[in-house]
Amino acid sequence: ASHYLLLAGGLQETTGLTPMLWTCSALASSLLPILLCGLYLVGSHAFGGLRDKDNHPHEDLVQFVADGCRQRLGHAHGEDWMRCVVDELLHRQAVAQRDGTTDYFPMVEHTYNPLTADASRRSDPGYRTADLFKNLLRNYTCDAADGGSQPLRSFTWEYVPVDPCPTEEQGGLYSYKNGFLPAGNDIARLGGHMTEAQAQRVCEEEKECAGFTFVQGQQRGPDVVQTMIFKSVADDVTSNPDWHTFRKRSMGGCGPDSDATKPRIYKVDVMRESPPVFIVHDFVTSDECEKMVESTVPRMGRSVVGGGGTSQWRQSYSVNMYPDYDDPA
């Protein structure tokens, strides 16, 4: 399996990764390739907004020309490829207009980096189809099997992970939050009246249990019986002074033979200097991939666009992850 992290932002050398813009994690496991991606940064800057536009009867010509340019150049990215597509469409438009036909996709001259239609041609049909043209190019480049952009340079990065084994001072197996877990994902067969210590033992023995939450009665204490609600997902806690939540920590990597805190050395490819875009190879392990798959894939839904709602131009699926920052793992 190959696992890598694509960063749009930067690397913080001492405490980990702190992306300044958007982060996109692309994870590929041997059983289930998935793409968890929120990367709007470079693609949208180059190709424009994610807005629906009317289709054009000859938009298939854009894909045909784009494919021809990819075969000619050996790739489908960068200014050379975009210029090839624009020039070929302009040529076909000129030939069709000379022959008195409408068998062409309207096109005007463009500038590149980012791809932008010539504003002096606002009255031309080709300017009015410029956003559609960008969307068609975006979709084509996502599907083209050309290996993608090649790195400008590469370097190695050494990182020492935080010890994932919680100490007694950190609460042992559980992290505590003053608040409640959202509705849903209840494990009804476990719920009932018990003390906090009893609830911790119940959750510890149940693999499906991710934590439990309860509303405080007249008082709270180790021997006070409360009505416990157990959850299979405990991602997000909403702050509330009357509620209490215990979330089970990840114990992966703990033990005498653990190498969790050994330095990790990564290969980093620099894809773009400004804005900074890096690919960090082998960033996560197979176990870490499986953990993310299990906690996200069942809750995935269609990605939304600015202003809310979905768009035919954004065909990805995504879901938010809520890491427990009180959990060292």
VENHU-V999824 format. One record per residue. OMEGA is omega in whole degrees, -180 to 180 (* if undefined). NEAR is the number of other ideal C-beta (glycine too) atoms within 10 Angstrom. Layout:
BEGIN
omega/near
OMEGA/NEAR
OMEGA/NEAR
END
This chain:
BEGIN
omega/near
176/13
-177/11
179/18
179/19
177/20
-176/19
169/24
-177/21
-180/17
178/15
173/16
-165/11
-170/10
-173/6
178/8
-174/11
178/17
180/11
-180/18
-178/12
-180/15
178/17
178/18
178/19
176/21
-176/17
179/24
175/13
-177/16
-177/9
-173/9
176/11
177/11
176/17
177/13
-166/20
172/17
-173/14
175/18
-165/17
-172/18
-177/18
-178/15
177/16
-178/12
-171/20
173/21
-174/21
-179/13
-179/21
177/14
175/15
178/17
177/9
178/11
-177/18
-178/9
180/18
177/16
179/11
179/19
179/23
179/15
-180/13
179/21
179/23
178/14
179/13
178/21
179/20
-179/11
-175/12
-179/14
179/10
-180/18
178/24
176/17
-175/15
-178/12
-179/12
179/22
179/23
179/14
-179/18
-179/25
-178/23
-179/15
178/19
175/24
179/16
-180/13
177/18
-180/21
179/12
-179/12
179/15
177/11
-179/8
178/9
178/6
177/9
-178/10
179/12
174/21
-176/23
-175/18
171/28
177/22
-180/14
164/22
-172/12
178/13
2/10
178/14
-175/21
178/13
-180/23
-176/14
179/10
-179/10
-176/16
-177/11
-178/7
176/16
-179/14
177/21
-179/19
177/17
-175/23
180/23
176/19
178/21
179/27
180/24
178/23
178/24
179/22
-180/18
-179/17
-177/19
178/22
-177/11
-174/9
179/16
-176/7
179/15
178/10
-180/13
178/16
-177/10
175/16
178/11
180/9
175/12
178/11
-178/8
179/15
-176/9
177/16
-178/11
174/15
178/12
-177/14
-176/17
-177/17
177/20
178/9
180/6
180/6
175/14
178/15
-173/13
-173/15
168/22
-175/21
175/14
176/22
-176/13
-177/16
174/18
-177/26
180/13
-180/8
178/8
178/17
170/15
-170/17
-176/8
-179/9
-173/20
179/17
-178/15
-180/11
177/18
179/15
-180/21
178/10
180/15
178/25
179/20
179/12
-178/18
-180/25
-177/13
-178/9
-178/15
-177/9
-174/13
177/19
180/19
178/27
-176/27
179/25
175/23
-175/12
176/14
-180/11
-179/5
179/7
179/11
-175/8
-178/7
-179/8
180/12
179/12
175/22
-173/11
176/21
-178/23
-175/25
174/25
176/16
-179/17
-173/25
-167/20
180/13
177/22
-176/12
178/10
-174/15
-177/8
-177/11
-180/18
-177/20
173/23
179/22
-179/24
179/21
171/22
-179/17
-180/14
178/15
179/18
179/15
-176/10
-178/4
-176/4
174/13
-174/10
-177/16
177/13
-179/8
177/9
180/15
-176/9
169/18
-178/15
175/20
176/18
-179/14
-178/19
-179/14
-178/9
-4/5
-175/14
177/16
-177/23
168/24
179/20
-176/20
175/13
-175/14
-179/22
179/18
178/14
179/13
179/10
176/16
-179/20
179/15
-180/15
178/17
-178/16
-175/9
-175/17
-173/17
180/13
-177/10
-177/12
176/13
-180/9
177/12
-180/16
179/13
180/15
-178/11
180/8
180/6
-179/9
-179/14
178/17
-178/11
176/20
-171/18
-179/11
174/12
-177/14
178/15
178/14
171/10
-179/12
-179/11
176/10
-176/18
174/7
179/14
-178/18
-180/19
*/19
END
